[in-house]
């Protein structure tokens, strides 16, 4: 489907795309930090649609073709000390964007799948807007607890550095990043990474935006108490080789959410290489169908 735009309130317009039959159960995919919706590959989305879901992917605020929020990103010192001033927005605001999109598209409640920061947003959505979530899948994410799921030391140089403004330099930067955080247990398609980087640059390159999103994560603090309120059936997926959000983040998420099931993917890092798609699509689809079956049985 062609890109479409939706005013979700609060001055935010989100760019989105859909896959599959609108009559099928809806599934909303939320992408992570400084990453556009195209990081959910079309074939991945189509695979979920073929399992009987109406799939929606979208650019978060401050990503791609959605609204970019004015304001200076925090300095590295603010991020390291966790003292964000001013706070431009939080994960609650981003969850509100998602709820607004679902409301405008009339697809609530939906199955919600989030990756990395998108997992944090999905968790927050399930905690604060429970009526919007049929089931939850949190992938390579964490709870906000500063002692869980923290990046490997060598990854901070990417988090605290602004991405290059030049197109070719940005493509090289993103390729280098995914060499560092990608999945060592699966083949890495660098050509695909370069293509996504180039497409992302052309769709809307805004280096300060990633700092504003990272500030939203930091400003939201430890969300563990909120996660304990989640009632939606939850699957937590995490890679055993994740250097960006280490596996303790996935374990903490599964412990915090009542009844959550933890699925560890051997060799997966902080990306979605094609080699993981069969098991991820199967796990996500089966989890959603089980949740729908339980809902019908009530």
HELIX and SHEET records of a PDB file:
HELIX    1   1 UNK A   37  UNK A   39  5                                   3    
HELIX    2   2 UNK A   42  UNK A   50  1                                   9    
HELIX    3   3 UNK A   76  UNK A   81  1                                   6    
HELIX    4   4 UNK A   91  UNK A  105  1                                  15    
HELIX    5   5 UNK A  117  UNK A  128  1                                  12    
HELIX    6   6 UNK A  130  UNK A  132  5                                   3    
HELIX    7   7 UNK A  153  UNK A  155  5                                   3    
HELIX    8   8 UNK A  156  UNK A  159  1                                   4    
HELIX    9   9 UNK A  167  UNK A  181  1                                  15    
HELIX   10  10 UNK A  190  UNK A  204  1                                  15    
HELIX   11  11 UNK A  207  UNK A  220  1                                  14    
HELIX   12  12 UNK A  224  UNK A  227  1                                   4    
HELIX   13  13 UNK A  247  UNK A  256  1                                  10    
HELIX   14  14 UNK A  274  UNK A  297  1                                  24    
SHEET    1   A 8 UNK A   4  UNK A   9  0                                        
SHEET    2   A 8 UNK A  12  UNK A  19 -1                                        
SHEET    3   A 8 UNK A  53  UNK A  58 -1                                        
SHEET    4   A 8 UNK A  25  UNK A  30  1                                        
SHEET    5   A 8 UNK A 110  UNK A 115  1                                        
SHEET    6   A 8 UNK A 133  UNK A 139  1                                        
SHEET    7   A 8 UNK A 233  UNK A 239  1                                        
SHEET    8   A 8 UNK A 261  UNK A 265  1                                        
END                                                                             
